[in-house]
Amino acid sequence: MAKLMAPGGTRRMAFSVLEAGADTVYVGVRGWSRRGSDTELTDGEVQDLCKAARAQGKHVRVVLNTMPSSAEVPLLLKKVDMYAGWGVTGFMISDIGSMVQVRSHFPDITIHVSVGAGLSNALEVKFYHELGASVVILPYRMGIEDVRAIKRSLDVGLEVFLFRTENLDGIVCPGKCTMSSYFSSNRWIDNEGKDYFYGSANRGGDCLRVCQVGWEATADDRDIDGKFGLKGNPRLWLQELSDYIQAGVDYFKVPGRDRSDELVRDIVCFYRKVVDDLQAFPADEVTAHYVPELQELKKRWASERRQRDDRLVTRAKE
């Protein structure tokens, strides 16, 4: 049975998505999750969330998908030990060395390969599985045939985003981008010894999404009309959901740690209904029934994205 995994960008969001029907909530923690502190939880909030999730028979995943320095790996393992003791049942990790260390120290914990690892093909899925990964996130450009092929050859959990870019052959790879740090950079060390690099998502700062703002271009000393983005904006999807369920996807991941609590809650409610109905009714009927509601959610998603991108552009210019 495919599980619905939803974000907890705030304490309120984390609790509300569990109530809305998510099987698992994933949360970032300060300095370790490729996001700004406004979409990360404190350790105390994670502990409270674990208690609530356990009472509902649900799960908490903690995102630790930065690229730690050698000096920070012991601190990361200390964090994993603390969170696991509170009831966190899995972690999302990008760094290969950290993944091996976590698997060695915590043989029974669930390890998700984060989108920050920047996978490109099925051979990399196999590679991470052999390192000890339990679940591998597939990038947007890998489709249903990739899912089927991987499931036929590997006994590995697969995770798929419930949003994707219009251009599946995009040139920007999540997790292997350093553009933000060219626009804004700041560095400090907290009292635990974590080294922060604001402007570098790979080192605990926020991604400024500079690939998605309007760029101008020239060629042969002439301007090219209009502006363009280096990466398309992802959009929520529905049509192929039944095929992905049948193919054996283990986790459907709702995006939106940086969206409003209300929008994310409504998206989780929507997909909870869709996934449940696809177990009981013909796929075509379910899809047709939910298309109007999806269109409204897409409008709200796009509106909040524009507002967020405007804020990020302002921050980058500062």
N, C-alpha and C positions, 0 to 999 in steps of 0.2 A: 504494500500500500504506500503510495507516494505521500510524503510528508510536506507540510507547508511551513516554511521557515521565514520569519518576518523580523524586521529590524527594530531595535530599541535605541533610537538616537537620543531619547530623553527618558527619564524615569517614567514619566506619564505614558509615553509611547510604548515602552517595554511592557508595562502592565496591561495596557489597553489591547495590544495585539494578541496577548494570550487570551484575554476575555473574548476577543473577536473570532477566535478559532484557530490561531496558529498552533502548530504542534511544538515548535521550537522558536525561541527568540534569540537573535544574535546581537551582541552589544560590543561596542568598542570601549577600551579603557584608556585613561589619560596617557597620552604619549606613545601608544603602541599600535594604533589602528588606522593609520593613513587618513585621518580626519582631524578637524580642529576640535578643540576641547568642548565646544558648544554642542557637539554631537557624540560626546563620549561620557561614560558614567564613572562615578567615583567607586572606589572599592566597597564602600558602605552600601551604595545603591545596588551593586552586583550581589552582595550578600543578601540583602532584602529580597531581591528578585529571585534568587535561588530558592528561598523559603516558599515564596508564592508559587513558583513553577512546580516545585516538588509536591505541594499540596494539591495541585491540579493534575498530577501525573504527566507533566510536560518537562521540556528540557531547555537549558541555557547553554549557548555557545559564546565563548569570548574570542574576540578578534585580536590576534597578536601578529598582524601581517606587515609590520615594518621590517627593515633589514638591520638587526642589531649589530653593534660592534662586538669584537671578541670580549671586551670588558663587560658588556651588557648581557651576555648570554647567561651567566649565573643569576643575574637579577630576573631575567625572563623565566628561568626554571623555578625560581623562588615564587614568582607570581603564579605560575601554573600550579605549583603545589598548594598554595593558599586557596586559589579558586576551586581546585578539585576538592579540597577539604570542605568547602562550602556547598558543594553539590553541582558545580559546573561539570557537564558531561562531555564537553568537547571544545576544541580550539580550532580557529582558522589561522593558518600559518602560510607564509610565502617563502621564507628563508629555508634553504635546504638543510644547512647545518643545524638550525634550531629544530627543524622537524625531526631529524635523526636523534637529537638529544632528548626531545620530549618523548619520542617513542621508546627510547632506551630507559628513561627514568619512570615512565608511566605506560606500561605495556598494554593496559586495558582501556586507555582513554581514546575517544574518537578524535581523529585528526582530519580536518578538512583542508585541502589545498586551496588557498585563497586565490581570488582572481588576480591578486598582486603578483603571483608567480608567472603570469603571462604565458600560459600554455599555448602551443601552436598546433599540436597534432596528437594522434593516438599513441605514438611512441612515447611522448612525454607523459601521457596518462599512465602508461605501463611503468615508466621510470619512477614516478612518484609513488605508485602503488607498491613497487618493490622496496622503496625506502621506508614504507610503513604507513602511508596515507590510507585512511579509511574511506574517504569521500573526496572526489575531485570535481572542482567547478569547471564547467566547459565554457570557453569564450563564446561571445555572440556569434562569431562566424562559423562555428561548428553546428551543424544541423541534425535533423532526425536520422539521417543515414549514418552519421558519425556515432550517434548514440547506439544505434542497433549493432554496428560493427564492434564497438568497444564492449558492449554487453555480451556479445557472442564469444569474445576472446578472453575477457578478464572478469574476475569476481571482485569488482570494485564498485563502491557506491558512486553514483553520478548526481551532480547538482547542476541545475539549469536555472538561469535568471528568467524571471517572468517579464523581462523587458529586453529589447534588442534594438540595434541600430538599423536604419533603413539600408545603409551600405554595409553589407556583411564582410566586405573585403577592405575594411578601413585600414589606414596605414599607421594608426596609433595603437600601441599595445598597452593595455592597463598593466601597471606594475613595472614597466621598463621605460618610464618616461621621466625626464629630469627638467622639463621646461619650466615648471613653477619656480624652481630655485633661481632661475635667471631673472625673474621678475620681482621676487621678494625673498629676503633671506634674513634670518636672525637665529641666534644660538644661545642656549643656556643649559645648565645642569641643575636638576632638582635635588632635593635633600636625600633621595634614595640612590642617586648616582645615575639616573637616566639622563642621557644627553639628547636634548631637543634641538631640532633644526626646523624652525618655522619656515615654510616655503618649500620643504621637501617632504612629500607624503611618505617616501620610502624611509624617512628617519623620524617620523612621528609628527610632522606638521600636516597642514591641509593641502590638498590639491586645489589649485586655483582655476582649473578647467580652462587654461589658456588655449587649448586645442579647439575649443568650441566657440570662441568669440570670433567676430568677423575679421578676417585677415585680408590684407591687400597684397597683390602680387604684380611683378613686372617680368617681362620676357623680351630679350633683344631690345633693351632700352625703351620699351613701350609699356604703358600701364594696361593691365587686364581689367576690363569692366567688372564692377561689382565686388562684393566681398564674399569670402567663403570660409567654412570651418574645416579644420584638418580631420575632424571626426564628427560623424553624424550624431544627433541627439537620440538616445534610446527612447523607445515607446513601448507601452504595455501591449501585450498580445494575448490572443485567445484561440484563433482558428485551429492551430495545430496541437492544442493542449492534450486532446484525447490520444493523438498518436504518440506523444511523448510519454504519457501514462502507460500505454500499451507496450512501449519499447522498454520500460523498466526503470525510468528515472526515479531516483530515490528521494530527492529533495527539490522542490520548486521554491526558489528564493525570491521573495518580494523585496524590491529595492526601496530606498527612501529614508535612510537615517537622517538626511538633511532636509527632509520635507516636514510639513506640519503634522502634528500628532493626529489631527482629525482626518487628513487625507490618507495617511498610512493605515489607520484603523479601518477606514471605508474600503480601501483596496484589499485588505486582508479579509474583511467580511465578504467582499465580492468573490474572491478566488476560493474562499472556503465553500461557498454555495456552489460554485462551478465544479470544483473537484468532486464534491459529494454527489452532485447531480449526474456527473459523467459516469459514476459507478452504477447508476440506476436507470438512466434513460439514454436513448440514441444520441450520439454525438452531434449530429446535424441539428436536432431539435434543441439541444442545450445551447449550442453556439448561437443559433438564431434568436433564442429567448434573451440571451445576455448581451448581445451586441449593443443595443441602445444604452444600457448602463455602462458598458465599457467606454463608449464614446464620451460620456459625461466625465468619467474618471480621467480620460486622456486630456480633456480640456483643462481640468483642474491641475493635472500633472504639468502640462505645458505652461500654464500661468505661473505656477510656483517656480518652475525652472527658470523662466525669464527673470523673475524677481531675484532668485538666488544668483544667477549669472551676472546680473547688474551689480550686485553687492561684491561678488568676487572680482569683477573687473575694476571696481573702485578700489578695493584692497590692493590689487596688483599695481595700480597706478601710484598708490601711496608709498 
